[in-house]
Amino acid sequence: VQLQASGGGLVQAGGSLRLSCAASGRIFSINVMGWYRQAPGKQRELVATITSGGSTNYADSVKGRFTISRDNAKNTVYLQMNSLKPEDTANYYCTWAPLIGTRQVYWGQGTKVTVSS
């Protein structure tokens, strides 16, 4: 499975960005896609996940500001980020994993988000 993320960039605090990530390859229909982020000097952390059935999970730090969604027909996951804060600055990585079988997690290459104060 290959993942191609896009949509990162530079934005002022309070602004918005939308990340996209398309999965290709051997895609099992029952799966979970998500976003993680890693800020400089910090550990990688979960941002949000969404299953192929539409169930979502968010980190407390982004609840109410970020929305994860997906288009199953396009094998694409989106992350709408509103009310961005400087502490949201990080490299954002998308993930894909089947919910059956090996449950191996595949990672995208990352897209950089910078929020200026």
CNS distance restraints for C-alpha pairs under 8 A (distance, minus, plus):
assign (resid   1 and name CA) (resid  23 and name CA) 6.61 0.50 0.50
assign (resid   1 and name CA) (resid  24 and name CA) 5.62 0.50 0.50
assign (resid   1 and name CA) (resid  25 and name CA) 4.64 0.50 0.50
assign (resid   1 and name CA) (resid  26 and name CA) 5.76 0.50 0.50
assign (resid   1 and name CA) (resid  27 and name CA) 6.85 0.50 0.50
assign (resid   1 and name CA) (resid  96 and name CA) 7.97 0.50 0.50
assign (resid   1 and name CA) (resid 106 and name CA) 6.69 0.50 0.50
assign (resid   2 and name CA) (resid  23 and name CA) 5.61 0.50 0.50
assign (resid   2 and name CA) (resid  24 and name CA) 5.23 0.50 0.50
assign (resid   2 and name CA) (resid  25 and name CA) 6.20 0.50 0.50
assign (resid   2 and name CA) (resid 106 and name CA) 7.47 0.50 0.50
assign (resid   2 and name CA) (resid 107 and name CA) 7.87 0.50 0.50
assign (resid   2 and name CA) (resid 108 and name CA) 7.07 0.50 0.50
assign (resid   3 and name CA) (resid  21 and name CA) 6.38 0.50 0.50
assign (resid   3 and name CA) (resid  22 and name CA) 5.61 0.50 0.50
assign (resid   3 and name CA) (resid  23 and name CA) 4.57 0.50 0.50
assign (resid   3 and name CA) (resid  24 and name CA) 6.53 0.50 0.50
assign (resid   3 and name CA) (resid  94 and name CA) 7.24 0.50 0.50
assign (resid   3 and name CA) (resid  95 and name CA) 7.43 0.50 0.50
assign (resid   3 and name CA) (resid  96 and name CA) 7.83 0.50 0.50
assign (resid   3 and name CA) (resid 106 and name CA) 7.68 0.50 0.50
assign (resid   3 and name CA) (resid 107 and name CA) 6.67 0.50 0.50
assign (resid   3 and name CA) (resid 108 and name CA) 4.66 0.50 0.50
assign (resid   3 and name CA) (resid 109 and name CA) 7.42 0.50 0.50
assign (resid   4 and name CA) (resid  21 and name CA) 5.31 0.50 0.50
assign (resid   4 and name CA) (resid  22 and name CA) 5.31 0.50 0.50
assign (resid   4 and name CA) (resid  23 and name CA) 6.64 0.50 0.50
assign (resid   4 and name CA) (resid 108 and name CA) 5.93 0.50 0.50
assign (resid   4 and name CA) (resid 109 and name CA) 7.00 0.50 0.50
assign (resid   5 and name CA) (resid  19 and name CA) 7.15 0.50 0.50
assign (resid   5 and name CA) (resid  20 and name CA) 5.57 0.50 0.50
assign (resid   5 and name CA) (resid  21 and name CA) 4.10 0.50 0.50
assign (resid   5 and name CA) (resid  22 and name CA) 6.56 0.50 0.50
assign (resid   5 and name CA) (resid  93 and name CA) 7.55 0.50 0.50
assign (resid   5 and name CA) (resid  94 and name CA) 6.80 0.50 0.50
assign (resid   5 and name CA) (resid 108 and name CA) 6.47 0.50 0.50
assign (resid   5 and name CA) (resid 109 and name CA) 7.00 0.50 0.50
assign (resid   5 and name CA) (resid 110 and name CA) 6.50 0.50 0.50
assign (resid   5 and name CA) (resid 111 and name CA) 6.37 0.50 0.50
assign (resid   6 and name CA) (resid  19 and name CA) 5.80 0.50 0.50
assign (resid   6 and name CA) (resid  20 and name CA) 5.33 0.50 0.50
assign (resid   6 and name CA) (resid  21 and name CA) 6.33 0.50 0.50
assign (resid   6 and name CA) (resid 111 and name CA) 6.20 0.50 0.50
assign (resid   7 and name CA) (resid  17 and name CA) 7.11 0.50 0.50
assign (resid   7 and name CA) (resid  18 and name CA) 5.86 0.50 0.50
assign (resid   7 and name CA) (resid  19 and name CA) 4.45 0.50 0.50
assign (resid   7 and name CA) (resid  20 and name CA) 6.13 0.50 0.50
assign (resid   7 and name CA) (resid 111 and name CA) 7.18 0.50 0.50
assign (resid   8 and name CA) (resid  17 and name CA) 7.14 0.50 0.50
assign (resid   8 and name CA) (resid  18 and name CA) 7.52 0.50 0.50
assign (resid   8 and name CA) (resid  19 and name CA) 6.27 0.50 0.50
assign (resid   8 and name CA) (resid 111 and name CA) 5.31 0.50 0.50
assign (resid   8 and name CA) (resid 112 and name CA) 5.15 0.50 0.50
assign (resid   8 and name CA) (resid 113 and name CA) 4.92 0.50 0.50
assign (resid   8 and name CA) (resid 114 and name CA) 7.94 0.50 0.50
assign (resid   9 and name CA) (resid  17 and name CA) 7.85 0.50 0.50
assign (resid   9 and name CA) (resid 112 and name CA) 6.18 0.50 0.50
assign (resid   9 and name CA) (resid 113 and name CA) 5.04 0.50 0.50
assign (resid   9 and name CA) (resid 114 and name CA) 6.13 0.50 0.50
assign (resid  10 and name CA) (resid 113 and name CA) 6.15 0.50 0.50
assign (resid  10 and name CA) (resid 114 and name CA) 4.74 0.50 0.50
assign (resid  10 and name CA) (resid 115 and name CA) 5.94 0.50 0.50
assign (resid  10 and name CA) (resid 116 and name CA) 7.37 0.50 0.50
assign (resid  11 and name CA) (resid  15 and name CA) 6.07 0.50 0.50
assign (resid  11 and name CA) (resid  16 and name CA) 7.19 0.50 0.50
assign (resid  11 and name CA) (resid  17 and name CA) 7.61 0.50 0.50
assign (resid  11 and name CA) (resid 113 and name CA) 7.92 0.50 0.50
assign (resid  11 and name CA) (resid 114 and name CA) 6.34 0.50 0.50
assign (resid  11 and name CA) (resid 115 and name CA) 5.04 0.50 0.50
assign (resid  11 and name CA) (resid 116 and name CA) 6.29 0.50 0.50
assign (resid  12 and name CA) (resid  84 and name CA) 7.65 0.50 0.50
assign (resid  12 and name CA) (resid 115 and name CA) 5.35 0.50 0.50
assign (resid  12 and name CA) (resid 116 and name CA) 4.76 0.50 0.50
assign (resid  12 and name CA) (resid 117 and name CA) 6.17 0.50 0.50
assign (resid  13 and name CA) (resid  83 and name CA) 6.95 0.50 0.50
assign (resid  13 and name CA) (resid  84 and name CA) 5.31 0.50 0.50
assign (resid  13 and name CA) (resid  85 and name CA) 5.02 0.50 0.50
assign (resid  13 and name CA) (resid  86 and name CA) 6.25 0.50 0.50
assign (resid  13 and name CA) (resid 115 and name CA) 5.69 0.50 0.50
assign (resid  13 and name CA) (resid 116 and name CA) 5.67 0.50 0.50
assign (resid  13 and name CA) (resid 117 and name CA) 5.32 0.50 0.50
assign (resid  14 and name CA) (resid  82 and name CA) 7.03 0.50 0.50
assign (resid  14 and name CA) (resid  83 and name CA) 4.17 0.50 0.50
assign (resid  14 and name CA) (resid  84 and name CA) 4.87 0.50 0.50
assign (resid  14 and name CA) (resid  85 and name CA) 6.39 0.50 0.50
assign (resid  15 and name CA) (resid  82 and name CA) 6.13 0.50 0.50
assign (resid  15 and name CA) (resid  83 and name CA) 5.49 0.50 0.50
assign (resid  15 and name CA) (resid  84 and name CA) 5.52 0.50 0.50
assign (resid  16 and name CA) (resid  80 and name CA) 7.45 0.50 0.50
assign (resid  16 and name CA) (resid  81 and name CA) 5.37 0.50 0.50
assign (resid  16 and name CA) (resid  82 and name CA) 4.40 0.50 0.50
assign (resid  16 and name CA) (resid  83 and name CA) 6.25 0.50 0.50
assign (resid  16 and name CA) (resid  84 and name CA) 6.17 0.50 0.50
assign (resid  17 and name CA) (resid  80 and name CA) 6.19 0.50 0.50
assign (resid  17 and name CA) (resid  81 and name CA) 5.23 0.50 0.50
assign (resid  17 and name CA) (resid  82 and name CA) 6.76 0.50 0.50
assign (resid  18 and name CA) (resid  78 and name CA) 6.87 0.50 0.50
assign (resid  18 and name CA) (resid  79 and name CA) 5.55 0.50 0.50
assign (resid  18 and name CA) (resid  80 and name CA) 4.47 0.50 0.50
assign (resid  18 and name CA) (resid  81 and name CA) 5.93 0.50 0.50
assign (resid  19 and name CA) (resid  78 and name CA) 5.49 0.50 0.50
assign (resid  19 and name CA) (resid  79 and name CA) 4.97 0.50 0.50
assign (resid  19 and name CA) (resid  80 and name CA) 6.48 0.50 0.50
assign (resid  19 and name CA) (resid  81 and name CA) 7.94 0.50 0.50
assign (resid  20 and name CA) (resid  76 and name CA) 6.87 0.50 0.50
assign (resid  20 and name CA) (resid  77 and name CA) 5.81 0.50 0.50
assign (resid  20 and name CA) (resid  78 and name CA) 4.51 0.50 0.50
assign (resid  20 and name CA) (resid  79 and name CA) 6.53 0.50 0.50
assign (resid  21 and name CA) (resid  76 and name CA) 5.42 0.50 0.50
assign (resid  21 and name CA) (resid  77 and name CA) 5.29 0.50 0.50
assign (resid  21 and name CA) (resid  78 and name CA) 6.42 0.50 0.50
assign (resid  21 and name CA) (resid  94 and name CA) 6.43 0.50 0.50
assign (resid  22 and name CA) (resid  74 and name CA) 7.27 0.50 0.50
assign (resid  22 and name CA) (resid  75 and name CA) 5.81 0.50 0.50
assign (resid  22 and name CA) (resid  76 and name CA) 4.26 0.50 0.50
assign (resid  22 and name CA) (resid  77 and name CA) 6.57 0.50 0.50
assign (resid  23 and name CA) (resid  27 and name CA) 7.69 0.50 0.50
assign (resid  23 and name CA) (resid  75 and name CA) 5.40 0.50 0.50
assign (resid  23 and name CA) (resid  76 and name CA) 6.11 0.50 0.50
assign (resid  23 and name CA) (resid  96 and name CA) 7.49 0.50 0.50
assign (resid  24 and name CA) (resid  75 and name CA) 7.26 0.50 0.50
assign (resid  28 and name CA) (resid  98 and name CA) 6.20 0.50 0.50
assign (resid  29 and name CA) (resid  52 and name CA) 7.06 0.50 0.50
assign (resid  29 and name CA) (resid  98 and name CA) 7.87 0.50 0.50
assign (resid  30 and name CA) (resid  51 and name CA) 7.62 0.50 0.50
assign (resid  30 and name CA) (resid  52 and name CA) 5.71 0.50 0.50
assign (resid  30 and name CA) (resid  53 and name CA) 7.76 0.50 0.50
assign (resid  30 and name CA) (resid  98 and name CA) 6.04 0.50 0.50
assign (resid  30 and name CA) (resid  99 and name CA) 5.76 0.50 0.50
assign (resid  30 and name CA) (resid 100 and name CA) 7.23 0.50 0.50
assign (resid  31 and name CA) (resid  51 and name CA) 5.79 0.50 0.50
assign (resid  31 and name CA) (resid  52 and name CA) 5.39 0.50 0.50
assign (resid  31 and name CA) (resid  96 and name CA) 7.09 0.50 0.50
assign (resid  31 and name CA) (resid  97 and name CA) 5.59 0.50 0.50
assign (resid  31 and name CA) (resid  98 and name CA) 4.11 0.50 0.50
assign (resid  31 and name CA) (resid  99 and name CA) 4.82 0.50 0.50
assign (resid  31 and name CA) (resid 100 and name CA) 7.72 0.50 0.50
assign (resid  32 and name CA) (resid  49 and name CA) 6.78 0.50 0.50
assign (resid  32 and name CA) (resid  50 and name CA) 5.60 0.50 0.50
assign (resid  32 and name CA) (resid  51 and name CA) 4.05 0.50 0.50
assign (resid  32 and name CA) (resid  52 and name CA) 5.88 0.50 0.50
assign (resid  32 and name CA) (resid  96 and name CA) 5.85 0.50 0.50
assign (resid  32 and name CA) (resid  97 and name CA) 5.46 0.50 0.50
assign (resid  32 and name CA) (resid  98 and name CA) 6.30 0.50 0.50
assign (resid  32 and name CA) (resid  99 and name CA) 6.60 0.50 0.50
assign (resid  33 and name CA) (resid  49 and name CA) 5.68 0.50 0.50
assign (resid  33 and name CA) (resid  50 and name CA) 5.49 0.50 0.50
assign (resid  33 and name CA) (resid  51 and name CA) 6.23 0.50 0.50
assign (resid  33 and name CA) (resid  52 and name CA) 7.79 0.50 0.50
assign (resid  33 and name CA) (resid  77 and name CA) 6.67 0.50 0.50
assign (resid  33 and name CA) (resid  94 and name CA) 7.17 0.50 0.50
assign (resid  33 and name CA) (resid  95 and name CA) 5.40 0.50 0.50
assign (resid  33 and name CA) (resid  96 and name CA) 4.48 0.50 0.50
assign (resid  33 and name CA) (resid  97 and name CA) 6.54 0.50 0.50
assign (resid  34 and name CA) (resid  47 and name CA) 7.55 0.50 0.50
assign (resid  34 and name CA) (resid  48 and name CA) 5.55 0.50 0.50
assign (resid  34 and name CA) (resid  49 and name CA) 3.93 0.50 0.50
assign (resid  34 and name CA) (resid  50 and name CA) 6.05 0.50 0.50
assign (resid  34 and name CA) (resid  68 and name CA) 7.97 0.50 0.50
assign (resid  34 and name CA) (resid  77 and name CA) 7.37 0.50 0.50
assign (resid  34 and name CA) (resid  94 and name CA) 5.51 0.50 0.50
assign (resid  34 and name CA) (resid  95 and name CA) 5.10 0.50 0.50
assign (resid  34 and name CA) (resid  96 and name CA) 6.64 0.50 0.50
assign (resid  35 and name CA) (resid  46 and name CA) 6.52 0.50 0.50
assign (resid  35 and name CA) (resid  47 and name CA) 5.42 0.50 0.50
assign (resid  35 and name CA) (resid  48 and name CA) 5.43 0.50 0.50
assign (resid  35 and name CA) (resid  49 and name CA) 6.34 0.50 0.50
assign (resid  35 and name CA) (resid  79 and name CA) 7.70 0.50 0.50
assign (resid  35 and name CA) (resid  92 and name CA) 6.59 0.50 0.50
assign (resid  35 and name CA) (resid  93 and name CA) 5.51 0.50 0.50
assign (resid  35 and name CA) (resid  94 and name CA) 4.44 0.50 0.50
assign (resid  35 and name CA) (resid  95 and name CA) 6.13 0.50 0.50
assign (resid  36 and name CA) (resid  44 and name CA) 6.62 0.50 0.50
assign (resid  36 and name CA) (resid  45 and name CA) 5.46 0.50 0.50
assign (resid  36 and name CA) (resid  46 and name CA) 4.43 0.50 0.50
assign (resid  36 and name CA) (resid  47 and name CA) 4.97 0.50 0.50
assign (resid  36 and name CA) (resid  48 and name CA) 7.05 0.50 0.50
assign (resid  36 and name CA) (resid  92 and name CA) 5.69 0.50 0.50
assign (resid  36 and name CA) (resid  93 and name CA) 5.12 0.50 0.50
assign (resid  36 and name CA) (resid  94 and name CA) 6.33 0.50 0.50
assign (resid  36 and name CA) (resid  95 and name CA) 7.67 0.50 0.50
assign (resid  37 and name CA) (resid  44 and name CA) 5.48 0.50 0.50
assign (resid  37 and name CA) (resid  45 and name CA) 5.49 0.50 0.50
assign (resid  37 and name CA) (resid  46 and name CA) 6.57 0.50 0.50
assign (resid  37 and name CA) (resid  47 and name CA) 6.62 0.50 0.50
assign (resid  37 and name CA) (resid  90 and name CA) 5.85 0.50 0.50
assign (resid  37 and name CA) (resid  91 and name CA) 5.41 0.50 0.50
assign (resid  37 and name CA) (resid  92 and name CA) 4.26 0.50 0.50
assign (resid  37 and name CA) (resid  93 and name CA) 5.86 0.50 0.50
assign (resid  38 and name CA) (resid  42 and name CA) 6.26 0.50 0.50
assign (resid  38 and name CA) (resid  43 and name CA) 5.96 0.50 0.50
assign (resid  38 and name CA) (resid  44 and name CA) 4.28 0.50 0.50
assign (resid  38 and name CA) (resid  45 and name CA) 6.34 0.50 0.50
assign (resid  38 and name CA) (resid  90 and name CA) 5.21 0.50 0.50
assign (resid  38 and name CA) (resid  91 and name CA) 5.33 0.50 0.50
assign (resid  38 and name CA) (resid  92 and name CA) 6.62 0.50 0.50
assign (resid  39 and name CA) (resid  43 and name CA) 7.25 0.50 0.50
assign (resid  39 and name CA) (resid  44 and name CA) 7.32 0.50 0.50
assign (resid  39 and name CA) (resid  89 and name CA) 6.38 0.50 0.50
assign (resid  39 and name CA) (resid  90 and name CA) 4.17 0.50 0.50
assign (resid  39 and name CA) (resid  91 and name CA) 6.34 0.50 0.50
assign (resid  40 and name CA) (resid  90 and name CA) 6.97 0.50 0.50
assign (resid  46 and name CA) (resid  58 and name CA) 7.76 0.50 0.50
assign (resid  46 and name CA) (resid  59 and name CA) 6.36 0.50 0.50
assign (resid  47 and name CA) (resid  58 and name CA) 5.87 0.50 0.50
assign (resid  47 and name CA) (resid  59 and name CA) 5.21 0.50 0.50
assign (resid  47 and name CA) (resid  62 and name CA) 7.05 0.50 0.50
assign (resid  48 and name CA) (resid  56 and name CA) 7.12 0.50 0.50
assign (resid  48 and name CA) (resid  57 and name CA) 5.37 0.50 0.50
assign (resid  48 and name CA) (resid  58 and name CA) 4.32 0.50 0.50
assign (resid  48 and name CA) (resid  59 and name CA) 6.20 0.50 0.50
assign (resid  48 and name CA) (resid  68 and name CA) 6.59 0.50 0.50
assign (resid  49 and name CA) (resid  56 and name CA) 5.53 0.50 0.50
assign (resid  49 and name CA) (resid  57 and name CA) 5.21 0.50 0.50
assign (resid  49 and name CA) (resid  58 and name CA) 6.72 0.50 0.50
assign (resid  49 and name CA) (resid  68 and name CA) 7.04 0.50 0.50
assign (resid  50 and name CA) (resid  54 and name CA) 5.82 0.50 0.50
assign (resid  50 and name CA) (resid  55 and name CA) 5.38 0.50 0.50
assign (resid  50 and name CA) (resid  56 and name CA) 4.39 0.50 0.50
assign (resid  50 and name CA) (resid  57 and name CA) 6.57 0.50 0.50
assign (resid  50 and name CA) (resid  68 and name CA) 6.83 0.50 0.50
assign (resid  50 and name CA) (resid  69 and name CA) 6.95 0.50 0.50
assign (resid  50 and name CA) (resid  70 and name CA) 7.59 0.50 0.50
assign (resid  51 and name CA) (resid  55 and name CA) 5.27 0.50 0.50
assign (resid  51 and name CA) (resid  56 and name CA) 6.69 0.50 0.50
assign (resid  52 and name CA) (resid  72 and name CA) 6.84 0.50 0.50
assign (resid  54 and name CA) (resid  69 and name CA) 7.88 0.50 0.50
assign (resid  56 and name CA) (resid  68 and name CA) 7.40 0.50 0.50
assign (resid  58 and name CA) (resid  62 and name CA) 6.71 0.50 0.50
assign (resid  58 and name CA) (resid  63 and name CA) 6.03 0.50 0.50
assign (resid  59 and name CA) (resid  63 and name CA) 6.42 0.50 0.50
assign (resid  62 and name CA) (resid  66 and name CA) 5.55 0.50 0.50
assign (resid  65 and name CA) (resid  81 and name CA) 6.18 0.50 0.50
assign (resid  65 and name CA) (resid  82 and name CA) 5.15 0.50 0.50
assign (resid  65 and name CA) (resid  83 and name CA) 6.02 0.50 0.50
assign (resid  65 and name CA) (resid  84 and name CA) 7.65 0.50 0.50
assign (resid  66 and name CA) (resid  79 and name CA) 6.72 0.50 0.50
assign (resid  66 and name CA) (resid  80 and name CA) 5.50 0.50 0.50
assign (resid  66 and name CA) (resid  81 and name CA) 4.47 0.50 0.50
assign (resid  66 and name CA) (resid  82 and name CA) 5.96 0.50 0.50
assign (resid  67 and name CA) (resid  79 and name CA) 5.69 0.50 0.50
assign (resid  67 and name CA) (resid  80 and name CA) 5.07 0.50 0.50
assign (resid  67 and name CA) (resid  81 and name CA) 6.62 0.50 0.50
assign (resid  68 and name CA) (resid  77 and name CA) 7.24 0.50 0.50
assign (resid  68 and name CA) (resid  78 and name CA) 5.65 0.50 0.50
assign (resid  68 and name CA) (resid  79 and name CA) 4.60 0.50 0.50
assign (resid  68 and name CA) (resid  80 and name CA) 6.37 0.50 0.50
assign (resid  69 and name CA) (resid  77 and name CA) 5.82 0.50 0.50
assign (resid  69 and name CA) (resid  78 and name CA) 5.22 0.50 0.50
assign (resid  69 and name CA) (resid  79 and name CA) 6.58 0.50 0.50
assign (resid  70 and name CA) (resid  75 and name CA) 7.40 0.50 0.50
assign (resid  70 and name CA) (resid  76 and name CA) 5.58 0.50 0.50
assign (resid  70 and name CA) (resid  77 and name CA) 4.18 0.50 0.50
assign (resid  70 and name CA) (resid  78 and name CA) 5.80 0.50 0.50
assign (resid  71 and name CA) (resid  75 and name CA) 5.94 0.50 0.50
assign (resid  71 and name CA) (resid  76 and name CA) 5.33 0.50 0.50
assign (resid  71 and name CA) (resid  77 and name CA) 6.45 0.50 0.50
assign (resid  72 and name CA) (resid  76 and name CA) 6.53 0.50 0.50
assign (resid  84 and name CA) (resid  88 and name CA) 6.48 0.50 0.50
assign (resid  84 and name CA) (resid 115 and name CA) 6.77 0.50 0.50
assign (resid  85 and name CA) (resid  89 and name CA) 7.59 0.50 0.50
assign (resid  85 and name CA) (resid 115 and name CA) 6.15 0.50 0.50
assign (resid  85 and name CA) (resid 116 and name CA) 7.81 0.50 0.50
assign (resid  85 and name CA) (resid 117 and name CA) 7.57 0.50 0.50
assign (resid  86 and name CA) (resid 114 and name CA) 7.37 0.50 0.50
assign (resid  86 and name CA) (resid 115 and name CA) 4.70 0.50 0.50
assign (resid  86 and name CA) (resid 116 and name CA) 5.71 0.50 0.50
assign (resid  86 and name CA) (resid 117 and name CA) 5.98 0.50 0.50
assign (resid  87 and name CA) (resid 115 and name CA) 7.57 0.50 0.50
assign (resid  88 and name CA) (resid 113 and name CA) 7.56 0.50 0.50
assign (resid  88 and name CA) (resid 114 and name CA) 7.49 0.50 0.50
assign (resid  88 and name CA) (resid 115 and name CA) 6.70 0.50 0.50
assign (resid  89 and name CA) (resid 112 and name CA) 7.80 0.50 0.50
assign (resid  89 and name CA) (resid 113 and name CA) 5.37 0.50 0.50
assign (resid  89 and name CA) (resid 114 and name CA) 4.58 0.50 0.50
assign (resid  89 and name CA) (resid 115 and name CA) 5.42 0.50 0.50
assign (resid  90 and name CA) (resid 112 and name CA) 6.04 0.50 0.50
assign (resid  90 and name CA) (resid 113 and name CA) 5.51 0.50 0.50
assign (resid  90 and name CA) (resid 114 and name CA) 6.62 0.50 0.50
assign (resid  91 and name CA) (resid 110 and name CA) 5.80 0.50 0.50
assign (resid  91 and name CA) (resid 111 and name CA) 5.44 0.50 0.50
assign (resid  91 and name CA) (resid 112 and name CA) 4.31 0.50 0.50
assign (resid  91 and name CA) (resid 113 and name CA) 6.03 0.50 0.50
assign (resid  92 and name CA) (resid 110 and name CA) 5.16 0.50 0.50
assign (resid  92 and name CA) (resid 111 and name CA) 5.20 0.50 0.50
assign (resid  92 and name CA) (resid 112 and name CA) 6.08 0.50 0.50
assign (resid  92 and name CA) (resid 113 and name CA) 7.02 0.50 0.50
assign (resid  93 and name CA) (resid 107 and name CA) 6.70 0.50 0.50
assign (resid  93 and name CA) (resid 108 and name CA) 5.67 0.50 0.50
assign (resid  93 and name CA) (resid 109 and name CA) 6.47 0.50 0.50
assign (resid  93 and name CA) (resid 110 and name CA) 4.30 0.50 0.50
assign (resid  93 and name CA) (resid 111 and name CA) 6.52 0.50 0.50
assign (resid  94 and name CA) (resid 107 and name CA) 5.95 0.50 0.50
assign (resid  94 and name CA) (resid 108 and name CA) 5.24 0.50 0.50
assign (resid  94 and name CA) (resid 109 and name CA) 7.89 0.50 0.50
assign (resid  94 and name CA) (resid 110 and name CA) 6.96 0.50 0.50
assign (resid  95 and name CA) (resid 105 and name CA) 6.56 0.50 0.50
assign (resid  95 and name CA) (resid 106 and name CA) 5.45 0.50 0.50
assign (resid  95 and name CA) (resid 107 and name CA) 4.65 0.50 0.50
assign (resid  95 and name CA) (resid 108 and name CA) 6.19 0.50 0.50
assign (resid  96 and name CA) (resid 105 and name CA) 5.77 0.50 0.50
assign (resid  96 and name CA) (resid 106 and name CA) 5.21 0.50 0.50
assign (resid  96 and name CA) (resid 107 and name CA) 6.76 0.50 0.50
assign (resid  97 and name CA) (resid 103 and name CA) 5.57 0.50 0.50
assign (resid  97 and name CA) (resid 104 and name CA) 5.68 0.50 0.50
assign (resid  97 and name CA) (resid 105 and name CA) 4.59 0.50 0.50
assign (resid  97 and name CA) (resid 106 and name CA) 6.20 0.50 0.50
assign (resid  98 and name CA) (resid 102 and name CA) 7.43 0.50 0.50
assign (resid  98 and name CA) (resid 103 and name CA) 4.97 0.50 0.50
assign (resid  98 and name CA) (resid 104 and name CA) 6.90 0.50 0.50
assign (resid  98 and name CA) (resid 105 and name CA) 7.71 0.50 0.50
assign (resid  99 and name CA) (resid 103 and name CA) 5.73 0.50 0.50
